[in-house]
Amino acid sequence: MKISFVGLGKLGLPLATNFAKNGHTVVAIDKNKSLISTLKKTKSPWEEFGLQENLNLAKANISYTTEYDSVADTDVSIILVNTPSVKKDGSFSNVYVEQSIISICEEINKSKKKSHQFILSSTVMPRSIKDTFIPLIESITGWTLNKEFGFSYVPDFVAIGQIIRDFENPDFLLIGSSNDEYGDITEDLYKSIIKNNAQTCKLNLAEAEMAKVSLNAYITTKISFANYLGLLCKKVDSTINVDNITNTIGLDKRIGKRYFKSGGPYGGTCFPRDTWAFEKISEKVGMSSSQMLANEKINTDVVSDIYTQMMVDSPDNIGFIGLGFKPGTSVVTEGVSVKLMDRLKNYSGNIHIYDHLNESIDNFKDMFKSDKVIVHSNVENLIVESDVVVYCNDDSYDAPKGDVKVIDPWRTI
């Protein structure tokens, strides 16, 4: 198929190149001129496992542009742009999705094109497609849903650091569609990039929207229970190793071991905001998502516990090892390092930081422009200069700990 792909961010670029390397012709669109310039040189703009290889394999079938003028020559438009969380609200903003739809429809109007399919992958609030996106397409083009155009929703369930692998080997393929015909076309398209025998789940559009937000909300519940258990075990008996508890009861098939380990708080670009969104969805229909509110409180309690341990001896020098919200990523959003730094705004000492990804260091420094932040080129130097060291993610840094106080939420010290 000929695909116009809008949005070449952390998730969009891997997915676009997946389609191209599997033989589809892809016009890849993003308004970031610097990004497009880098991609035209077939260079990976950031660290992501397998992305450079994907770019090389996709080269013959993909073109990069900031313009929408080739949209009318494609069969389908896939949209995977950012839907940022609205501050003090929790819902997702649709502004970039709407801008993309408007630009696509304007190009369609300029042509004599008689039909088109829209596929959305960005995470959106339930009823966004029915109440906003479909009426927007109809108002600009004059077309009718399921006559001249179809709409599908294929939300992603991928993790940064293994995005390409997750797109190619999903646990399941979720497709929400405006009718069976467009659902089948969407399934054929996505099955062409999937390597495993993932089951396809075909839902209506509103069901698919709800399923996307619900999945991450449930996972944060599982994480939060394990973290609460860890805090509880400390108070019940200091000889209890919570990992022994979760490893044991996780053998029960009704529980399972995935995402069931006491450690740091959940963070990143998906779990926190999907939790907030779930709360907002409930609020809009007059319900209280007490479970999600409890998850957030536990998440904050875990940070408070780490902070208390860190500050108990009033250290003059604090070291952060591993700045990304999880191992193998430069994304620091809602990570332990960021959450702790937020609490250190009035701290008079020095913050020593190390991460094996330079981009992680840059992202952290961009958030906290302070002369108190000292960057180290290796773990050993950071440890020598620090009174207390916090391992801010579950990465394995093979370094001597010496006599320095170490706080590692993921391991029993």
Sine and cosine of phi, psi and omega as CSV:
sin_phi,cos_phi,sin_psi,cos_psi,sin_omega,cos_omega
0.00,0.00,0.36,-0.93,0.12,-0.99
-0.99,-0.15,0.86,-0.51,-0.13,-0.99
-0.88,-0.48,0.74,-0.67,0.26,-0.97
-0.98,-0.18,0.84,-0.54,-0.12,-0.99
-0.90,-0.43,0.88,-0.48,-0.09,-1.00
-0.96,-0.30,0.87,-0.50,0.04,-1.00
0.95,-0.31,0.97,-0.25,-0.08,-1.00
-0.90,-0.45,0.75,0.66,0.03,-1.00
-1.00,0.09,-0.36,-0.93,-0.08,-1.00
-0.84,0.55,-0.54,0.84,0.00,-1.00
-0.99,-0.17,-0.62,0.78,-0.09,-1.00
-0.90,0.44,-0.71,0.71,-0.04,-1.00
-0.89,0.46,-0.73,0.68,0.06,-1.00
-0.85,0.53,-0.65,0.76,-0.02,-1.00
-0.93,0.36,-0.68,0.73,0.01,-1.00
-0.87,0.50,-0.69,0.72,-0.01,-1.00
-0.95,0.32,-0.47,0.89,0.10,-0.99
-0.87,0.49,-0.71,0.71,0.03,-1.00
-0.90,0.44,-0.70,0.71,-0.06,-1.00
-0.91,0.41,-0.65,0.76,-0.04,-1.00
-0.95,0.32,-0.26,0.97,0.06,-1.00
-0.99,-0.17,0.32,0.95,0.20,-0.98
0.98,-0.19,-0.11,0.99,0.03,-1.00
-0.99,0.15,0.59,-0.81,0.08,-1.00
-0.99,0.12,0.85,-0.53,-0.12,-0.99
-0.84,-0.55,0.82,-0.57,0.21,-0.98
-0.99,-0.15,0.94,-0.33,-0.11,-0.99
-0.99,-0.13,0.85,-0.52,-0.16,-0.99
-0.89,-0.46,0.75,-0.66,0.13,-0.99
-0.44,-0.90,0.60,-0.80,-0.05,-1.00
-0.98,0.18,-0.14,0.99,-0.01,-1.00
-0.98,0.18,0.97,-0.24,-0.08,-1.00
-0.90,0.44,-0.62,0.78,0.01,-1.00
-0.90,0.44,-0.67,0.75,0.03,-1.00
-0.88,0.47,-0.73,0.69,-0.01,-1.00
-0.88,0.47,-0.64,0.77,0.03,-1.00
-0.88,0.48,-0.67,0.74,0.03,-1.00
-0.91,0.42,-0.68,0.73,-0.05,-1.00
-0.93,0.36,-0.53,0.85,0.04,-1.00
-0.91,0.42,-0.34,0.94,0.07,-1.00
-1.00,-0.04,0.11,0.99,-0.03,-1.00
0.84,0.55,0.66,0.75,0.04,-1.00
-0.93,-0.37,0.69,-0.72,0.04,-1.00
-0.94,0.33,0.80,-0.61,-0.06,-1.00
-0.99,0.17,-0.19,0.98,0.02,-1.00
-0.38,-0.93,0.15,-0.99,0.01,-1.00
-0.98,0.19,0.84,-0.54,0.13,-0.99
-0.37,-0.93,0.80,-0.60,-0.10,-0.99
-0.83,0.56,0.83,-0.55,0.07,-1.00
0.99,0.10,-0.05,1.00,-0.09,-1.00
-0.93,0.36,-0.68,0.73,0.01,-1.00
-0.88,0.47,-0.64,0.76,0.05,-1.00
-0.89,0.45,-0.66,0.76,0.05,-1.00
-0.87,0.50,-0.70,0.71,0.01,-1.00
-0.86,0.50,-0.66,0.75,0.01,-1.00
-0.91,0.41,-0.69,0.72,-0.04,-1.00
-0.94,0.33,-0.46,0.89,-0.05,-1.00
-1.00,0.06,-0.22,0.98,-0.21,-0.98
-0.77,0.64,-0.65,0.76,-0.08,-1.00
-0.94,0.33,-0.37,0.93,-0.12,-0.99
-0.91,-0.42,0.07,1.00,-0.09,-1.00
-0.79,-0.61,0.61,-0.79,0.11,-0.99
-0.80,-0.60,0.51,-0.86,-0.07,-1.00
-0.89,-0.46,0.69,-0.72,-0.06,-1.00
-0.43,-0.90,0.35,-0.94,0.11,-0.99
-0.99,-0.13,-0.05,1.00,-0.10,-0.99
-0.95,-0.32,0.37,-0.93,-0.01,-1.00
-0.98,-0.20,0.15,0.99,-0.19,-0.98
-0.93,0.37,-0.18,0.98,0.02,-1.00
-0.99,-0.16,0.01,1.00,-0.07,-1.00
-0.84,0.54,-0.66,0.75,-0.07,-1.00
-0.91,0.42,-0.31,0.95,0.01,-1.00
-1.00,0.03,0.04,1.00,-0.03,-1.00
-0.95,-0.32,0.29,-0.96,-0.03,-1.00
-1.00,0.04,-0.51,0.86,-0.12,-0.99
-0.56,-0.83,0.56,-0.83,0.11,-0.99
-0.92,-0.40,0.82,-0.58,0.07,-1.00
-0.96,-0.27,0.78,-0.62,-0.05,-1.00
-0.91,-0.42,0.86,-0.51,0.07,-1.00
-0.67,-0.74,0.96,0.28,0.01,-1.00
-0.95,-0.31,0.19,-0.98,-0.04,-1.00
-0.93,0.36,0.66,-0.75,0.15,-0.99
-0.84,-0.54,0.99,0.17,-0.12,-0.99
-0.89,0.45,0.49,-0.87,0.07,-1.00
-0.95,0.30,0.64,-0.77,0.02,-1.00
-0.99,0.12,0.81,-0.58,-0.02,-1.00
-0.87,0.50,0.62,-0.79,0.04,-1.00
0.87,0.50,0.32,0.95,0.00,-1.00
-0.75,-0.66,-0.81,0.58,0.02,-1.00
0.98,-0.18,-0.35,0.94,0.01,-1.00
-0.97,0.22,0.23,-0.97,0.01,-1.00
-1.00,-0.03,0.61,-0.79,0.09,-1.00
-1.00,0.09,0.71,-0.71,0.00,-1.00
-0.99,-0.15,0.14,0.99,-0.17,-0.98
-0.84,0.54,-0.66,0.75,-0.04,-1.00
-0.97,0.25,-0.53,0.85,0.09,-1.00
-0.90,0.43,-0.72,0.70,0.00,-1.00
-0.88,0.47,-0.67,0.74,0.03,-1.00
-0.88,0.48,-0.64,0.76,0.01,-1.00
-0.91,0.43,-0.70,0.71,0.00,-1.00
-0.88,0.47,-0.69,0.72,0.01,-1.00
-0.87,0.50,-0.72,0.70,-0.01,-1.00
-0.90,0.44,-0.65,0.76,0.04,-1.00
-0.89,0.45,-0.74,0.68,-0.06,-1.00
-0.91,0.41,-0.58,0.81,0.03,-1.00
-0.90,0.44,-0.62,0.78,0.04,-1.00
-0.94,0.34,-0.60,0.80,0.06,-1.00
-0.88,0.47,-0.66,0.75,0.00,-1.00
-0.90,0.44,-0.53,0.85,0.00,-1.00
-0.95,0.32,-0.42,0.91,-0.04,-1.00
-0.99,-0.10,-0.03,-1.00,0.08,-1.00
-0.96,-0.27,0.38,0.92,-0.03,-1.00
-0.88,0.48,0.67,-0.74,-0.09,-1.00
-0.96,-0.27,-0.18,0.98,0.01,-1.00
-0.33,-0.94,0.34,-0.94,0.00,-1.00
-0.27,-0.96,0.46,-0.89,0.08,-1.00
-0.90,-0.45,0.69,-0.72,0.05,-1.00
-0.95,-0.32,0.76,-0.65,0.10,-1.00
-0.82,-0.57,0.82,-0.57,0.02,-1.00
-0.96,-0.28,0.71,-0.71,0.06,-1.00
-0.88,-0.47,-0.30,0.95,0.02,-1.00
-0.88,0.47,0.58,-0.81,0.05,-1.00
-0.96,0.28,0.79,-0.61,-0.03,-1.00
-0.73,-0.69,0.29,-0.96,0.07,-1.00
-0.95,0.32,0.57,-0.82,0.07,-1.00
-0.80,0.59,0.65,-0.76,-0.02,-1.00
0.99,0.16,0.01,1.00,0.05,-1.00
-0.88,0.47,-0.65,0.76,-0.05,-1.00
-0.92,0.38,-0.75,0.66,-0.04,-1.00
-0.92,0.39,-0.67,0.74,-0.13,-0.99
-1.00,0.03,-0.41,0.91,-0.12,-0.99
-0.85,-0.53,-0.83,0.56,-0.19,-0.98
-0.96,0.30,-0.71,0.70,0.00,-1.00
-0.90,0.43,-0.73,0.68,0.07,-1.00
-0.86,0.51,-0.55,0.83,0.02,-1.00
-0.91,0.42,-0.71,0.71,0.04,-1.00
-0.88,0.47,-0.71,0.70,-0.02,-1.00
-0.89,0.46,-0.63,0.78,-0.04,-1.00
-0.94,0.34,-0.53,0.85,-0.03,-1.00
-1.00,0.10,-0.68,0.73,-0.11,-0.99
-1.00,-0.03,-0.41,0.91,-0.12,-0.99
0.98,0.21,0.13,0.99,-0.01,-1.00
-0.99,0.12,0.22,-0.98,0.04,-1.00
-0.90,-0.44,0.70,-0.72,0.01,-1.00
-0.84,0.54,0.69,-0.73,0.03,-1.00
0.94,0.35,0.14,0.99,0.13,-0.99
-0.92,-0.40,-0.94,0.35,0.06,-1.00
-1.00,-0.04,-0.35,0.94,0.02,-1.00
-0.58,-0.82,0.42,-0.91,0.08,-1.00
-0.82,-0.57,0.31,-0.95,-0.03,-1.00
-0.70,-0.71,0.75,-0.66,0.07,-1.00
-0.79,-0.62,0.47,-0.88,0.06,-1.00
-0.83,-0.56,0.88,-0.48,0.00,-1.00
-0.80,-0.60,0.99,0.13,-0.03,-1.00
-0.93,0.36,0.49,-0.87,-0.01,-1.00
-1.00,0.00,0.52,-0.86,0.13,-0.99
-0.77,-0.63,0.93,0.36,-0.10,-1.00
-0.82,-0.57,0.34,-0.94,-0.01,-1.00
-0.87,-0.49,0.71,-0.70,0.04,-1.00
-0.85,0.53,0.69,-0.73,-0.07,-1.00
0.98,-0.18,-0.35,0.94,0.04,-1.00
-0.59,-0.81,0.56,0.83,-0.10,-0.99
-0.88,0.48,-0.74,0.67,-0.06,-1.00
-0.89,0.45,-0.71,0.71,0.02,-1.00
-0.88,0.48,-0.65,0.76,-0.03,-1.00
-0.93,0.36,-0.61,0.79,0.06,-1.00
-0.90,0.43,-0.58,0.81,-0.05,-1.00
-1.00,0.09,-0.36,0.93,-0.04,-1.00
-0.71,-0.71,0.89,0.46,-0.04,-1.00
-0.96,0.28,0.39,-0.92,0.12,-0.99
-0.92,0.39,-0.54,0.84,0.08,-1.00
-0.32,-0.95,0.34,-0.94,0.06,-1.00
-0.95,-0.31,0.91,-0.42,-0.01,-1.00
-0.99,-0.15,0.83,-0.56,0.02,-1.00
-0.77,-0.64,0.87,-0.49,0.20,-0.98
-0.98,-0.19,0.69,-0.72,-0.07,-1.00
-0.58,-0.81,0.39,-0.92,-0.03,-1.00
-0.97,0.24,-0.40,0.92,0.18,-0.98
-0.33,-0.95,0.09,-1.00,-0.10,-1.00
-0.90,0.44,-0.61,0.79,-0.04,-1.00
-0.87,0.49,-0.77,0.63,-0.01,-1.00
-0.94,0.34,-0.48,0.87,0.09,-1.00
-0.91,0.43,-0.65,0.76,0.01,-1.00
-0.92,0.39,-0.66,0.75,0.03,-1.00
-0.88,0.48,-0.69,0.73,0.01,-1.00
-0.90,0.45,-0.68,0.73,0.00,-1.00
-0.88,0.47,-0.70,0.71,0.01,-1.00
-0.86,0.50,-0.65,0.76,-0.01,-1.00
-0.90,0.43,-0.76,0.65,-0.06,-1.00
-0.96,0.28,-0.52,0.85,0.05,-1.00
-0.90,0.43,-0.39,0.92,-0.01,-1.00
-0.94,0.34,-0.28,0.96,0.01,-1.00
-0.94,-0.34,-0.11,0.99,-0.05,-1.00
-1.00,0.02,0.73,-0.68,-0.06,-1.00
-0.99,-0.12,-0.38,0.92,-0.01,-1.00
-0.99,-0.16,-0.11,-0.99,-0.02,-1.00
-0.98,-0.19,0.75,0.66,-0.04,-1.00
-0.87,0.49,0.68,-0.73,0.05,-1.00
-0.95,0.31,0.64,-0.77,0.08,-1.00
-1.00,-0.08,0.77,-0.63,0.06,-1.00
-0.93,-0.37,0.93,-0.36,-0.02,-1.00
-0.98,-0.19,0.88,-0.47,-0.02,-1.00
-0.83,-0.55,0.11,-0.99,0.16,-0.99
-0.98,0.18,0.11,-0.99,-0.15,-0.99
-0.90,0.45,-0.70,0.71,-0.03,-1.00
-0.92,0.39,-0.60,0.80,0.03,-1.00
-0.90,0.44,-0.66,0.75,-0.01,-1.00
-0.92,0.40,-0.64,0.77,0.05,-1.00
-0.87,0.50,-0.69,0.72,-0.03,-1.00
-0.94,0.34,-0.61,0.79,-0.02,-1.00
-0.89,0.45,-0.64,0.77,-0.02,-1.00
-0.87,0.49,-0.78,0.63,-0.04,-1.00
-0.93,0.36,-0.59,0.80,-0.05,-1.00
-0.91,0.41,-0.60,0.80,-0.05,-1.00
-0.87,0.49,-0.78,0.62,-0.01,-1.00
-0.92,0.39,-0.55,0.84,0.05,-1.00
-0.89,0.46,-0.63,0.78,0.02,-1.00
-0.93,0.38,-0.67,0.75,-0.01,-1.00
-0.88,0.47,-0.63,0.78,0.03,-1.00
-0.91,0.42,-0.49,0.87,0.08,-1.00
-0.91,0.42,-0.66,0.75,0.00,-1.00
-0.92,0.39,-0.70,0.71,0.04,-1.00
-0.88,0.48,-0.71,0.70,-0.07,-1.00
-0.90,0.43,-0.62,0.79,0.03,-1.00
-0.89,0.46,-0.71,0.71,0.00,-1.00
-0.89,0.46,-0.64,0.77,0.00,-1.00
-0.94,0.34,-0.62,0.79,0.07,-1.00
-0.89,0.45,-0.66,0.75,0.03,-1.00
-0.86,0.50,-0.63,0.78,0.03,-1.00
-0.89,0.45,-0.69,0.73,0.04,-1.00
-0.90,0.43,-0.64,0.77,-0.02,-1.00
-0.91,0.42,-0.70,0.72,-0.03,-1.00
-0.87,0.50,-0.61,0.79,0.02,-1.00
-0.86,0.52,-0.63,0.78,-0.07,-1.00
-0.99,0.13,-0.51,0.86,-0.03,-1.00
-0.95,0.31,-0.75,0.67,-0.06,-1.00
-0.29,-0.96,0.84,-0.54,-0.07,-1.00
-0.91,0.41,-0.24,0.97,0.00,-1.00
-1.00,0.08,-0.13,0.99,-0.03,-1.00
-0.98,0.18,0.82,-0.57,0.13,-0.99
-0.99,-0.14,0.94,-0.35,-0.09,-1.00
-0.87,0.50,-0.48,0.87,0.01,-1.00
-0.88,0.47,-0.57,0.82,0.05,-1.00
-0.91,0.42,-0.55,0.83,0.02,-1.00
-0.94,0.33,-0.79,0.61,-0.06,-1.00
-0.92,0.39,-0.59,0.81,0.04,-1.00
-0.90,0.43,-0.55,0.83,-0.02,-1.00
-0.97,0.23,-0.83,0.56,-0.07,-1.00
-0.96,0.30,-0.29,0.96,0.08,-1.00
-0.94,0.33,-0.23,0.97,0.07,-1.00
-0.95,0.32,-0.34,0.94,0.09,-1.00
-0.92,0.38,0.83,-0.55,-0.08,-1.00
-0.87,0.49,-0.39,0.92,0.02,-1.00
-0.96,0.28,-0.30,0.95,-0.01,-1.00
-0.96,-0.29,-0.87,0.49,-0.02,-1.00
0.98,0.20,0.34,-0.94,-0.10,-0.99
-1.00,-0.08,-0.28,0.96,-0.06,-1.00
-0.93,0.37,0.73,-0.69,-0.02,-1.00
0.83,0.55,0.49,0.87,-0.03,-1.00
-0.79,-0.61,0.94,0.34,-0.01,-1.00
-0.53,-0.85,0.76,-0.65,0.05,-1.00
-0.93,0.37,0.68,-0.74,-0.02,-1.00
-0.11,-0.99,-0.65,-0.76,0.03,-1.00
-0.98,0.19,0.09,-1.00,0.02,-1.00
-0.94,0.34,0.41,-0.91,0.12,-0.99
-0.95,0.31,0.50,-0.87,-0.03,-1.00
-0.44,-0.90,-0.39,-0.92,0.02,-1.00
1.00,-0.03,-0.28,-0.96,-0.13,-0.99
-1.00,-0.08,-0.14,0.99,-0.09,-1.00
-0.90,-0.44,-0.83,0.56,-0.13,-0.99
-0.84,0.55,-0.78,0.63,-0.02,-1.00
-0.88,0.47,-0.71,0.70,-0.10,-0.99
-0.96,0.27,-0.50,0.87,0.08,-1.00
-0.95,0.33,-0.51,0.86,0.10,-0.99
-0.91,0.41,-0.72,0.70,0.04,-1.00
-0.87,0.49,-0.67,0.74,-0.02,-1.00
-0.90,0.44,-0.66,0.75,0.02,-1.00
-0.87,0.49,-0.65,0.76,0.05,-1.00
-0.88,0.47,-0.66,0.75,-0.02,-1.00
-0.92,0.39,-0.65,0.76,0.03,-1.00
-0.85,0.52,-0.73,0.69,0.00,-1.00
-0.88,0.47,-0.70,0.72,-0.02,-1.00
-0.87,0.50,-0.64,0.77,-0.05,-1.00
-0.90,0.44,-0.44,0.90,-0.01,-1.00
-0.96,-0.27,0.27,0.96,0.11,-0.99
0.99,0.15,0.36,0.93,0.04,-1.00
-0.91,-0.41,0.34,-0.94,0.07,-1.00
-0.92,-0.39,0.85,-0.52,-0.01,-1.00
-1.00,0.08,0.96,0.27,-0.10,-1.00
-0.87,0.49,-0.53,0.85,0.01,-1.00
-0.90,0.43,-0.71,0.71,-0.02,-1.00
-0.92,0.39,-0.61,0.79,0.04,-1.00
-0.89,0.45,-0.62,0.78,0.06,-1.00
-0.91,0.42,-0.65,0.76,0.04,-1.00
-0.84,0.54,-0.71,0.70,-0.01,-1.00
-0.89,0.45,-0.65,0.76,0.00,-1.00
-0.90,0.43,-0.70,0.72,0.03,-1.00
-0.88,0.48,-0.66,0.75,0.01,-1.00
-0.86,0.52,-0.67,0.74,0.04,-1.00
-0.93,0.37,-0.62,0.79,0.02,-1.00
-0.88,0.48,-0.60,0.80,0.01,-1.00
-0.91,0.42,-0.69,0.73,0.05,-1.00
-0.88,0.47,-0.67,0.74,0.00,-1.00
-0.88,0.48,-0.63,0.78,0.01,-1.00
-0.91,0.42,-0.69,0.73,0.03,-1.00
-0.90,0.44,-0.69,0.72,-0.02,-1.00
-0.88,0.47,-0.68,0.73,0.00,-1.00
-0.88,0.47,-0.71,0.70,0.05,-1.00
-0.87,0.49,-0.64,0.77,-0.07,-1.00
-0.93,0.38,-0.59,0.81,-0.15,-0.99
-0.98,-0.18,-0.01,1.00,-0.14,-0.99
-0.85,0.53,-0.55,0.84,-0.03,-1.00
-0.97,-0.23,0.27,0.96,0.01,-1.00
0.76,0.65,0.87,0.50,-0.07,-1.00
-0.93,0.37,0.53,-0.85,0.08,-1.00
-1.00,0.02,-0.37,0.93,-0.03,-1.00
-0.69,-0.72,0.85,-0.52,-0.02,-1.00
-0.91,-0.42,0.72,-0.69,0.02,-1.00
-0.94,-0.34,0.72,-0.70,0.10,-0.99
-0.93,-0.36,0.85,-0.53,0.07,-1.00
-0.92,-0.38,0.84,-0.55,-0.04,-1.00
0.99,0.12,0.99,-0.13,-0.14,-0.99
-1.00,-0.08,-0.41,0.91,0.02,-1.00
-0.91,0.42,0.43,-0.90,-0.02,-1.00
-0.92,0.39,-0.30,0.95,0.07,-1.00
-0.48,-0.87,0.28,-0.96,0.01,-1.00
-0.87,0.50,0.58,-0.81,0.13,-0.99
0.98,0.18,0.21,0.98,0.02,-1.00
-0.73,-0.69,0.50,-0.87,0.06,-1.00
-1.00,-0.07,0.02,1.00,0.01,-1.00
-0.98,0.22,0.86,-0.51,-0.03,-1.00
-0.97,-0.24,-0.05,1.00,-0.06,-1.00
-0.79,0.62,0.82,-0.58,0.04,-1.00
0.84,0.54,0.37,0.93,0.03,-1.00
-0.98,0.18,0.21,-0.98,0.01,-1.00
-0.85,0.52,-0.68,0.74,-0.01,-1.00
-0.86,0.51,-0.66,0.75,-0.01,-1.00
-0.94,0.34,-0.70,0.72,-0.02,-1.00
-0.89,0.46,-0.64,0.77,0.03,-1.00
-0.94,0.33,-0.64,0.77,0.00,-1.00
-0.89,0.46,-0.58,0.81,0.05,-1.00
-0.86,0.51,-0.50,0.87,-0.02,-1.00
-1.00,0.03,-0.07,1.00,-0.06,-1.00
-0.95,-0.32,0.36,0.93,-0.07,-1.00
-0.89,0.46,-0.50,0.87,0.00,-1.00
-0.97,-0.23,0.20,0.98,-0.01,-1.00
-0.96,0.28,0.72,-0.70,-0.08,-1.00
-1.00,-0.08,-0.15,0.99,-0.03,-1.00
-1.00,0.05,-0.28,-0.96,-0.03,-1.00
-0.96,-0.28,0.56,-0.83,0.08,-1.00
-0.94,-0.34,0.89,-0.46,0.02,-1.00
-0.98,-0.18,0.75,-0.66,-0.09,-1.00
-0.79,-0.61,0.53,-0.85,0.11,-0.99
-0.53,-0.84,0.65,-0.76,0.17,-0.99
-0.49,-0.87,0.58,-0.82,-0.02,-1.00
-0.97,0.26,-0.16,0.99,0.09,-1.00
-0.97,-0.25,0.89,-0.46,0.00,-1.00
-0.88,0.48,-0.53,0.85,0.00,-1.00
-0.91,0.42,-0.54,0.84,0.06,-1.00
-0.90,0.44,-0.69,0.73,0.02,-1.00
-0.89,0.46,-0.69,0.72,0.01,-1.00
-0.89,0.46,-0.68,0.73,0.00,-1.00
-0.90,0.43,-0.64,0.77,0.02,-1.00
-0.91,0.40,-0.71,0.70,-0.02,-1.00
-0.90,0.43,-0.55,0.84,0.04,-1.00
-0.90,0.43,-0.55,0.84,0.00,-1.00
-0.98,0.19,-0.53,0.85,-0.07,-1.00
-0.78,-0.63,1.00,0.09,0.00,-1.00
-0.98,0.18,1.00,-0.09,-0.09,-1.00
-0.57,-0.82,0.65,-0.76,0.04,-1.00
-0.97,0.24,-0.06,1.00,0.05,-1.00
-0.99,0.10,-0.21,0.98,0.00,-1.00
-1.00,0.02,0.87,-0.49,-0.04,-1.00
-0.91,-0.42,0.83,-0.56,-0.03,-1.00
-1.00,0.00,0.70,-0.72,0.05,-1.00
-0.90,-0.43,0.56,-0.83,-0.02,-1.00
-1.00,0.06,-0.21,0.98,0.07,-1.00
-0.47,-0.88,0.33,-0.94,-0.07,-1.00
-0.92,0.40,-0.64,0.77,-0.07,-1.00
-0.84,0.54,-0.72,0.70,0.00,-1.00
-0.90,0.44,-0.65,0.76,0.01,-1.00
-0.87,0.49,-0.68,0.73,-0.04,-1.00
-0.90,0.43,-0.65,0.76,0.01,-1.00
-0.88,0.47,-0.60,0.80,-0.08,-1.00
-1.00,0.08,-0.16,0.99,-0.14,-0.99
-0.96,-0.26,0.54,-0.84,0.13,-0.99
-1.00,0.05,-0.53,0.85,0.03,-1.00
-0.60,-0.80,0.64,-0.77,-0.03,-1.00
-0.84,-0.54,0.73,-0.68,0.04,-1.00
-0.91,-0.40,0.84,-0.54,0.16,-0.99
-0.99,0.15,0.95,-0.32,-0.19,-0.98
-1.00,0.05,-0.13,0.99,0.19,-0.98
-0.55,-0.84,0.00,-1.00,-0.16,-0.99
-1.00,0.00,0.38,0.92,0.02,-1.00
-0.95,0.31,0.40,-0.92,-0.02,-1.00
-0.98,-0.18,0.98,-0.20,0.08,-1.00
-0.98,-0.18,0.94,-0.34,-0.05,-1.00
-0.99,0.14,1.00,-0.06,-0.06,-1.00
-0.56,-0.83,0.54,-0.84,0.05,-1.00
-0.92,0.40,0.65,-0.76,-0.02,-1.00
-1.00,-0.09,-0.34,0.94,0.06,-1.00
0.83,0.55,-0.59,-0.81,-0.03,-1.00
-1.00,-0.08,-0.02,1.00,-0.04,-1.00
-0.92,0.40,0.55,-0.83,0.07,-1.00
-0.95,0.30,0.78,-0.62,-0.06,-1.00
-0.89,-0.46,0.74,-0.67,0.10,-0.99
-0.90,-0.44,0.91,-0.42,0.00,-1.00
-0.78,-0.63,0.99,-0.11,-0.09,-1.00
-0.88,0.48,-0.35,0.94,-0.09,-1.00
-1.00,-0.02,-0.18,0.98,-0.05,-1.00
-0.71,-0.71,0.48,-0.88,0.10,-1.00
-0.98,0.18,0.88,-0.48,-0.06,-1.00
-1.00,0.06,0.00,0.00,0.00,0.00
